[in-house]
């Protein structure tokens, strides 16, 4: 067969880097291999005389390859012939010819081995469409890319049954002239089937299909559309295999680019659906993966709109019954990025949706069984834009969900990432990142234990030389009621706001705001003896400004709430909430910091322990609060940490069996003056839990990290307190700051009152980073007793201390503090007399 050597214009297939990562199709020794290539289409005839038109190019020849001769391994390769280019027209009046269509390709490999393993590999590549003639009066369209179909099937009895197929649709040819279009990409279809008749062997069925890219548009022609990819149960496996692996991957073709004013072609959509069902009494390990990637939209470079990125959808479902069947399912959907526009707004990125579920039912419960579902969705990037008054496209939306049902352990993870906004050039604004909102997107059922993780990420704002796009908000909210189930629980939610768009090249440029983040989890597990719950939120950072005089915008705020309600005997639970605003560090730039607030609560941990932790961080520093209750009756632990939020001092609940720690960095409100007068605020409280309880012990701590300036003094002020009944048997209070280590134990209210009424100088800031750690331990044996107090770390006058031959100067200060020396500065008058309130 004769192949043309003429120069050709081809569009790069964007999926090529992915192809290089895929398992290669080998050529084992002894394999029967069939490799066929279709003939190229004839070239169109060019005009000779003025006004004479060129003729259309011929279609490429089809190629059909069949391989089934070998008993152990067969390979089939088919490549369609390229379409012929159209002929050139002679001006004036002569039109160019259209490009011919690429030839189709079909490859089929079949291997049946009744005595052992079997391998089959098939690959089909559609021919490239021909280009329209370069010169002519009216223009012409490019030829369509050829279709490609690859099918591989095996049947084995022992060893492995391994089937692999790859299909690549042909690229469309280039189109020329206004009103014409580059050729459409060729459709690709891949199928792989494996049958195992022995319980000693495994089965592997893997299929990859890539829709062809659209052809380029020249001189006002639009880019061709990328081919869609549709896979419905493209991989199948049956029989008695010990191991089963299914892999279906589909990608839409890229839209064609343009040069000369046309619009970019649309990226092809991609849909991958995979269902797996297994039953029987043999022990098996089963895994399945389904992926879909939308094609990128075509871009323009001198006028016109970019093409829309293709959408992507995944639906993966695995079901097994019988004795022991381990199931692992993974699905990923990725929306295509939209192409660049040069005479209008960028288009939104392609959307992505992924749904994954597993269900494994056995004849009896198996504690060693583990079934998991993992689902991810990535929204496509918005198209770039150019020129004042225009804006980059918004990021594509993303949606992911996962569920797992098991008679062993069950795990479900879902992550969704909003698409980034398109960039803005030459005065265009950056596009906004897509918001990501997840509500109860994961679920699991198990008699032993469940593991849930739900992660939401807002898309990043697009970059710009005028104004960056805003980062997308992120919300991850999970409410779980275990009902009567006694499973152990691990539940985690995460939310991250998108980063604001960066700006460059303009002294008046404004970067984009970071997206806000909210993470909420509420678990009720009344029959569960062990539970761990996490919530973490991270606000997006504002974009950077790479030009002197540019303006910084705000970082995203962060809110994290985690709550766990328990009730079973000997139950113990741990809860953690973490919130970080966009610039969660000290001195990280001039961006405006935003609030961070974290609340963690464990209720009803009967006879075990309750532990809660919350951390918050922002541009002004870092703060952490911990509470721990270990009692014989229902225990509750609560922590609340925040940065830059309003506070009202002296609020004490004093609920039986409860330990509370609250810590606020840079508090606001009428009791604290300006932000520079109070570094931090804290509250501790605890109350005896119940009759018959041995010496209940409650603990709490808080850590404050912040910057001080030269000339500032740091003071500890007690604000208010409240006691119930006998208050406590013992109360220990400790504070550390550098070399200062204060540790006081009180056995009655009077001794605490004396300590409470004193002013406590902690040292001078000296213009550096400070970390203050404060803690308490409370014990009581008296029903109805409880005690709480709050305090602040305040800014005050610097105290000059004469040098002494002691380490750091803090030893002298500590001695003064422990001996009860008061620093008379009138601070009591400023904050009230700090009277101890005793309950009647």
N, C-alpha and C positions, 0 to 999 in steps of 0.2 A: 504494500500500500504506500502511496506517495503522500508525504506530508508537505505542506507549504512552508517555505522558509521566509516568507515576506514579513516585514516588521508589523507588529500588532500593538494596539493600545489596549492594555488590560488594567482593570481595577484590582488593587490588592484586596484579598479577602481578609477582613479584620480578624477572623477566627484562627488564622494561621498559627499564631503563637500558642493557642490552645492545642492545636493539632499536634504540635511538637511534644506536648506533655502527655499525649495519650499513649497507651500501650501499643507498641508497634506490631504490625502484622508480619510475622516472620516467614521464613521459607525453609521449613525443616527438611532435612535430608530425606529423599524418597518421596516428597510430596508431589502430587500431580498438579501442575500449574498451567492455567490457560490465561493468556494475556492478549487481548485484541484491541485495536485502535481503528476507529472509523475514518473514512476518507474525508479530507477537507472539501468544503464547497468550492465551486469554481468562482473566480473573480468576475464581478460585473464588468461589462465592456464599456470603456470610456468613449464619450463622444469625440468626433474628429473635427467636424465643421462647426462654425458658429451657430448657436441655437440648438445643437444636437445634445440630447440627454444621455446620461450613462444608464446602463441597465442594472437591475438588482443582482446582488450576489447570490450564489447558489447555497442551498442548505447543506450543512455538514452531514456525513453519513453516520448512521447508527452503528453501535457496536454491542454485540451480545456474546457474553462469555459464560460457558457452562463447564463446571469441573466436578466430576463425581467418580473418577476412575480408581482412585486409590482407597484402600480399605482403612487407612489410619489418618491421612491428611490430604485435603484438597484446597486449592487456591484458585480464585477466579478474579481477573482484573479486566475492566472494560473502560475505554475512553472514547467518548463521542468525537467525531470530527468537527473541526471549527467551521463556522459559517464563512462564506466568502464575502469580501468587502464589496460595497456597491461601486459602480463605475463613476467616473468624474464627468460632470456636465461642462459644456463649452459655453462660455458667456459671449454675448448676452442671450438669455432665454433658455439655455440648456440646464436641466435639473440633474442632480446627482441621483444615483441609484441607492436603494435601501440595502442594508446589510442582510445577508442570509442568516437563518437560524442555526444555532449550534446543534449538532447531532446528539441524539439520546444515547445513554449507556445503561446496560443491564448486566450485572454480574451475579451469578448464582453458584454457590459452592455447597455440596452436600456430601457428608461422610457418614457411613454406617459401619460400625465395627462390632460384630457380635461377640468378640473375644477380648476386648480391651478398650483402651482410650481412643478418642476420635477428636480431630481438629478440623475446622472449616473456616476459611477466611475469604471474604469477598469485598471488593472495592470497585465502586463505579464513579466515574467523573464525566459529567456532561460537557459537551463541546462549547467553546466560547462563541457567542454570536458575532457575526460580521459587522464591521463598521460601515456606516453610510459613507458615500463618496465625499471627499474633502471639498470639492469645488462644485458649485451649482447654483441655480437661480432660486429654487423653492425649498431646498433642504430635503432631508429624508431621515427616517428612523433607523436605529440600530437593530440588528437581529437579536432575537431572544436567546438566552443561554439554554443549552440542552438539558433535559431532565435526566436524572440519575437514579437508578434503583439497584440496591445491593441486598442480597439475601444469603445468609449462612445458616446451615442447620447440621446438627450432629446427633447421633445416637450411639451410646457406648454401653459396655457392660464391664465396668471396672475402669480403673484409671480415671481420667477426666474427660468429660464431654465439653469441649471448648468451641464456642461459635462466636465469630467476630465479623462485624460488617461496618463499612464506611461508605457514605454516599455524599457526593459533592455536586450540587447543581452548577451548571455552567454560568459564566459571567456574561451579561448582556453586552452587545456591541455599542459603540459610540453613535449618538445621533447628532445631526447638524441642522441648525436653522430654527427660527421661531416657529412654534406650533408643532414641533417634532419632539421625540423623546428617545432617550437611550433605551436599548433593549432591556426587557425584564430579565431578572435572574431566573435560572432554571430550578424547578422543583426537585428536591432530593428526598428519597425514601429509603430507609434502612431497616432491615429486620434480621433478628437473630434468635434461633430456637435451639435448645439443648435438651436431650432426653438421656437419663441415666437409669439403666436397668439393674444396677448393683448398689447396695448400701455402702460399699467400700469406696466408692468414687465420688467426685464432685462434679458440679455443672457450672459453667460460666457462659452467660449469654450477654454480649455487649454490642451496642449499636450506636453509631454516631452519624448524624446527618446535618449537613450544612446547606441551607438554601443559597442559591447563586446570587451574586451581587448584581445590582443594576448597572447598566452601561452609563458612561459619561455623556453629558450634554455639552455640545460646543455651539458657539455663535447664536445663543438664544434658545437652544433646545434644552428641555428639562432633563434631569438625570432620570434614569430608569429605576423602577421600584425593585427592591430586593425581594427575593422569593420568601414566602412564609415557610415555616417548618411545623408540621403537625405529626406528632408521634403518639399513637394510641396502642399501648401494649406491644411495643415494637420489640421487646425482649421477653421471652417466655422460657420456662424451665419446668420440667415434670419428671416424675420417677422417684427413685429411692435414694437419691444423693444424700451424702452426709453433709456436704457443704453446697450451698447454692448462692451464686452471685449474679445479680442482674444490674445492668448499667445502661440507661437510656439517656442520650445527650442530643439535644436539638438546638440549632441556631438559625435564626432568620438571616437572610442575606442583607448586606449593606446596600443602602440606596446610592445611586450614582451621583458623583459630584458634577458640578457644572463650571464652565468657563465661558464668559461672554453674555451673562445676564439672565440665564434660565434659573429655574428653581431646582433645588436638590431633590433627589428621589427619596421616597419613603423607605425606611428600613422594614424588613419583613418581620411579622409577628412570629412568635415561637410558642408552641403549646406542647407539653409533654405529659401524657397520662400513663400511669403504670399501676397495674393491679396484680398482686401476687397472692395465691392461695395455696396452702399446704396442709395436708392432714396425714394421719398415720401414726404408728406406734414407734417408729425409729427416731433416734435422737439426731437432730439436725441443727446446723447453724445457717441462718439465712440472712442475707443482706441485699438491699436494693438501693439504687441511687437513680434519681431522676433530675435532670437539669434542663433548663430552657433559657436561651439568651436571645433577646430581641436584636435585630440588626440595627446598626448605626444609620442615622439619616445622612443623606448626602449634603455636602457643603458647597457654598458659592464663594467666589473670590472677587467678583466685580459686578455686583448687582444681583437681585433675586433673593429668595427666601430659602433657608436651609430646610432639608427634609425632616419629617417627624421620625423620631426613634421608634423602633418596633416595641410592642408590648410583649410581655413574657408571662406564661402561666404554667404552674406545676401542680399536679394532683397525683399523689402517691399513696397507695393503700395496700397494707400487708395484713393478711389474716392467716392464722395457723391454729390447728387443733390436733389433739392427740396427746402423746406422752410429754416429750420435751422438744420444743421448737424455739430457739433463740431468734429474735427478730431485731434487725437494725435497719432503719429506714432513714434516708437523707435526701432532702429535696432543696434545690436552689433555683430561684428565678431571678433573672437580671434583665431589667429594661434597657433598651438601646439608647444611646446618647443621640440627641437631635443634632442636625448639622448646623453649621455656621451660616447666619444671614448677614448680608451686607447692605440691604435696603429696607429693613424692617426689623421688628422684634424677633428674637429667637423663639422657637416653639418649645413647649414643655417636653421634658424627657419622657421616654417610654415608661409605662407603669409595669409593676411586677407583683405577682400574686403566687404564693406558695402554700399548699396545704398538704400535710403529711400525717398519716395515722397508722398505728400498729395495734393489732389485737391478737393475743395469744392465749388460747384456752386449752388447759390440759386436764387430764383425768384426776389429778390431785395437785395440791399446792406444792411448789418447789421453791424453797428459800434461795437456792443458788441460781434461779432463773433471772435473766435481766433482759428486758425488752425496751427498746428506745426509739424515739422519733425525733428527728431534728429537721427544722424548716427555716430557710433563710430567703429573704427577698430584698433585692437591691433596686431602687428606682434609678432610672437613667438620668444622665446629666442633661440639663436644659441646653438648648442651642445658643451659641454665642451670637452677639449682635454688634453692629458698628454704626456709629454716628449719633450726634446729639438728638435727644428726644426718643431714642430707642432703648430697649432693655433686653438683657439676656433672658432666655426662657426659664421658667421655674423648673425645679427638679421634678422628676417623675415620682409618683406615689408608690409606696410599697406596703404590702400586707402579707403577714406570715402567721400561720397557726400550726400547732402540733398537738397530738393527743396519743396517749398510750394506755392500753388496758392489758394487764398481765396477771397471771396466777403466781408470779414471782415478784420481782421488783420492776417498777415501771419508771421511765424517765421521758420527759418531753421538754424540748428546747425550741423556742421560736425567736428569731431575730429579724428585725426589719430596719432597713437603712434608707431613709429618704434620699432622693436624688439631689445632687448638687445643682445650684443655679448656674446658668450659662454666664460666661464672661462678657464684659462690655469693653469695647475698644473705641478709640476716637470720639470720646464723649458719651458713649452709651453707658447706661447703668448696668451693674451686675444683677443677674437674676437672683431671686430668693431661693434658698434651699427648701425642699419639701418638708412639711411637718410629718412627724411619725407618731401615730397614736395607737396604742395597743390596750385593749380591755379584755381580760380573761381569754387571752389567745392560746394558753396552754392548759392541758387537763391530763390527769392520770388517775388510774384506779389500780390498787394492788393490796393484797392482804398483808404484805410485809413492809414495804416502804415505797415512797414516791420521791422523785427528784424533779423539780420544776424550775425552769429558767426562762424568763421573758425579758427581752432586750429591745429597746427602742432607741434609734439614733436619728436625729434630725439631719437633714442635708446641709452641706456647707453653702454659704452664700457665694455667688460668683465674684471673681476679681474684676477690677475696673480701673480706668484712669480718671474717673470722675467720682463715682459713688459705688462702693461695694454693696453686694446684696446681703440681705439679712439671713442669718442662719435659721434653719427650721427648728421650731419647738419640738420637744419630745416628751411624751407621756406614756408611762408604763404602769398600768393599774391591774392588780390581781386580787380578787376576792375568792377565798377558798373555804368551803365548809365541808369538813370530812364526814359529817353525820355520825353514824355509828361505827365507821371504819376505825380500826386500831393501828393503821399503818404509821410507821415513822415518817416524818415529813421533813423535807428540805425544800424551801421555796425561796427563789431569788428574783427580784425585779431590778432592772437597770434602765436608766434613761439618760441620754446625753444630747444636749442641744447642739445644733450645728454651729460651726465656727462662722463668724462674719467674714464677708469678702474682703480681701486685701486690696489696697489701692496703690497706684504707682504713677509716676510721671507727671503729676500735676500739683502745684502748691495749694490749690483749693480743694483737693480731693478729700473725700470723707469715707472712712472705712465702714463696713457693715456691722450692725449689732450682732452679738452672739445670741443664739436661741435659748429660750428658757427650758428647764428640765424638771419634770415631776415624776417621782417614783413612789407608788403607793402599794402596799401589800397588807392584807388583813386575812389572817388564817384562824379558823376555829377548828380545834382538834380536841374534842372533849374526851375521847377514848384513847388518845395517843400518849405514850409515855416519853417520847423523845421528839423534839421539834426544833428546827433551826430556821430562822427567817431573816432575810436580808433585803434591804432597799438601799439603792444608791442612785443619786442624781448628780449630774455634772453639767452645769451651764456651759454653753458654748462661749469660747473666747471671741472678743471683738477682733476684727481683722487688723493686720498690721498696716502701717502707713510708711511707704518707702520714699517719702519726699518731705523735705523740711517745710514746715508750715501746714501740713495736712492735719486733718482733724480726726481724733480718736473717738469712737463711740462706746457704747456700754457693753460690758460682758453680760452673759445670760445669768439669770438667777437660778437657784436650785432649791427644790423642796423634796425631802425624803421622809416618808412616814412608814413605820413598820409596827404591826400589832399582832400579837399571838395570844389566843385565849385557849386555856387548857383546863382539865378537870379530872383526869384519871389519877388513881393512886400512884404514888412514887413517880410522878411526872416531873420532868425537868425540861426547861426550854431556854433558848438563847435567841436574842433578837438584836439586830444591828441596823442602824440607819446612818447613812453618810451623805452629806450634801456639800458640793463644791461649786462655788460660782466660777464663772469663766476664767478669771485669773486667780487661781487658787494657790498663790504663792506671794511672798513678800518682795516688793520692789520689782515686779515683773513688767514694768512699762507704765505708760501714763493712761492706759484705758481705765474707764470708770468702773470700779468694782460694784457688784450687785450683791443682793442678800443671799444667804445660804441658811437653810433651816432644816434640822433633822430631829425627828421624834421617834423613839423606840419604846415599846411597852410590851411586857409579858404579864398576863393576868392568869391567876389560878393554877400555878405550878405546885400541885399538892404533894407534899412530902419529899420533894426533890429540891431543885433550886430554880431561881429565876435570875437571868442575867440580861442586862440591856446595855447597849453601847450606842452612842451617837457622836458623829464628828461633823464639823462644818469648817469650811475654809473659804477665804476670799482674799482680795488684794490687801486687806488690812491685817491678815494673819490667819491663825489656825486655832480651833478650840475643840476639845473633846470632853465628853461626860460619860461616866460609867456608874451603873448601879448593880448591886448583887444582893439577893436575899436567899438565905438557906434556912428553912424552917420546916417544922413537921406539919403545919397546917397550910392552907392556900397562901401562896406567896406571889407578890406582884413587884416588878421592878420597872421603873420608868426613868428614862433619860431624855433630855431635851437640850440640844445645842444649836446655836445660831450665831450668825454674824450680821451686825447692823440692823437688828430688829428692836421694836419697842418693848420695854419691860416695865411692869408695875411691881415694885418690891413688896415683900411681906405676904405673899399668897401661900398658905399652908393648908394642904388637905388632911394630912395625918390620918390616913386610912390604915386600918389594922392589916398587918402583914405586908406593908408596902415600903419599899425603899425608893427614894427619888433623888436624882441629881440633875441640876440644871446649870448650864453654863452659856453665857452670852458674851461674845467679843464685840467691842465697840457698841454697847447698848445705847439705845435712844429713849427719850422720854423726859418728862419734867423733873424727875428725880436725879438725872445724871448730867444735866447741863449740856455743854457742847461735846462733840465727839472726842476732843482732845483732853477732856477732864476725867474721863473714866475709861480705863483700858478694858475692864471686864467685870461681869456680874455673875455670881453663882448662888445656888441654893441647894441645901441638903435637908432631907427629912426622912424619918423612919418611925414606925409604930409597931408595937408588939402584936404578934399575929393571932394567938388563940390559946384557949384553955388546954392544959396538958402539954404544952410546948416546952421543950427544954430551952436552955438559954439561947433564944433566937439571936442570930447575928445578922446585921445589915451593914453593908459597906457601900461607899460611894466615893467617886473621885472626879476631879476636873483638871484639865490641863489647858493653859492659855499661852499662846505664842504670839508675840507682837513686837513691833519696833518702838524704841523710845529715842528721844532726841537728847542731845547734850544739854544739861541744865535741868533735867526733870528728875524728880524724886518719885519713888514708887512706894505706895502705902496700902496696907490692908485695913479696911473699915468694915466692922460688923454693923449691919443695918437694923434688922428686927429679928425676933425669935418668938417661939410659941412652945408651951409645954402642956402635955396632958397627964393628969394623975402624977405619978412619981417621976415622970419624964424619962429617966434612964437609970440603969445600974452603973454602967460606965459609958463614957463618951470620949473617944480619942480624936484629936484634931491634929493634922500635920500639914506643913507647907515647906516646899523646897524651892529655892531660887539660887542657882549657881552654888556657891559655897555655903549659903545659908540653909540650915536644916532645922526646922522647928517641929517639935513633937510634944504635945500636951495631952494628958489624960485627966478627965474629970469624973468624980464619983458623986457629985451633988450639984444642984443648981447654983449655989452660992459661989463655988469656985469658978464655974463657967461664967457667972455674971461679972466677976472681977476681971476675968480675961476679956470678956465681951466689951466691957466699958473702956478698955485701954485703946489708945491709938498705936498702931504698929508700923514703924518705919522699916521697909524691907531693903532699901538700898537706892543708889542712884542709877538712872538709866544709862548715862554715859554715851548716848547716841548709838546704841547697838540693839541686837536681837536679844529678846528676853523670853524665857520659858518659866512659867510659874505652875507648879504642880500642887494641888490642894486635895486632901482626902479626909474622910471621917470613917470611924467604926462605931457602931451603936449596938449595945446589948441591954436586954431587959428581961425580967421574969415576972413582971406585974401586968395583969390583964388590964387593958385600956390605956397603958402608958404610951407616950409618944413624944417626939421632940423634933423641932426643925429650926433652922436659922438661915439667913442669907447674908451676903457680904459683897463687897466690891473691891477691885484693884484700882486704886485711884492715882491720879497724877497730882503731885504736890511740889513744894519747894525742894530744891536740892539741898542736901545736908553735907557740909564740909567736915571731914573727919581728919584729925592730925595723923600723920603716918605713924604706925607702930610696927615693931618687928614681928608681925603675925601675918599669916597667909591671907591676902586679899582684902583685909579690912573688915570682912564680914564677921569675924570672931568677936570683935569689940561690939558690933551692933547686936549680935545674938546675945551676948552677955547682958547688955542693957535691956533687951526685950524680955529675957527670962527672969530678970530681977524685978520686972514690973515697972520699969521706968517709963513714964508717959511723956510723949512729945507734945507739949502744950502748944497747939497751933490753932485752937479755936475750931477744929474740924467737927467736934460734937455738935456745936451750935449749928453748923451748916447742914448736918444730916439728921438732927433730932437727938434725943437723949438715949436712943437705943434701949428703951426699957424692955425688960423681960416680961412677956405676957404669959400668965399662968391661967390655965383653964380652971373654972370653978368646979 
